[in-house]
Amino acid sequence: MTEVLLKVDGLKKHFPITGGVLGKQTGSVKAVDDISFWVNKGETLGLVGESGCGKSTTGRMLMRLIDPTEGQVVFEGKNLVTLSDNEMRKTRKDMQMVFQDPFASLNPRHTVEKILEEPLIVHGIGTKKERKQMVNEMLEVVGLSSYHAKRYPHQFSGGQRQRIGIARALMTRPKLIIADEPVSALDVSIQSQVLNLLEDLQKEFQLTYIFIAHDLGVVKHISDRVGVMYLGRLVEITDADRLYEKPLHPYTRALLSAVPIPDPAVKREMELLTGDIPSPANPPKGCAFHTRCKECMEICKTDRPELREIEPGHFAACHLYS
Ligand code: SF4
């Protein structure tokens, strides 16, 4: 039976824009503007969109690394937004993050052993001896060796550093991993190795993933469901197979055009994205995508489409389906 692990409701993050000598608030950047979704236990939800769409801000709000302006994040029945700092710290044992740039997120002055031991110390797990053994075991699990424990991050390749980042996230045996562009900084040849590792670990540790990426190609094989974000909002969300076979939203279709098809017999119409993404400080009225949409109608310029269930389990925010 499917069980919901995380439920996000009406989540917003508005950053104030200040100006003038008095530093008064003159507006706000709506980095995330009222998004709702859920993640089932054991599944991978891909969150995709161009840079500035709010996907990374969403990931950070789920971990409460930044506080939401409004909305709820319910994890295992607890609303994380209202938890005290102390309760939130304890909850982070069960939800961890893997970052895009492992070099920036690993302390260069600490050995790998110290980096991996730290989350265990923070959560009061094990004796010194047990922690050392857990570090060595985890290094093997992510495809490194116990002899790597005494080395420093700069002594590793990019792919190995990301394995260390993944090992660190797994040390407390979390239930949910939020991976924010975990392979974007890696060579293409290394990307698939890290993706395969993440898939193997998901089975071994019964993990649930939120996998954030800027292109639909990367999340295709790893995701069970995919949500597409544009200018701080979810514009489409459904099962991965359905999204790739029958995308409903014109923005999703444009993003998919950029994904290479391995089978040359299969033809897909190219819908190249034109124009720049508008500023989230001053988003277009109506449908935020209307300035770049080839199917824009009059109503799109004035009325904002809500995310609606167009077909069972397939949600999209577009007037084409009103
Ligand atoms: Fe395009 Fe209109 Fe749909 Fe927006 S609502 S994606 S402008 S057709």
Residues whose N, C-alpha, C, O or C-beta is under 5 A from the ligand:
A	BS01	SF4	P250 C287 F289 H290 C293 E295 C296 M297 C300 P305 A317 C318 H319 L320
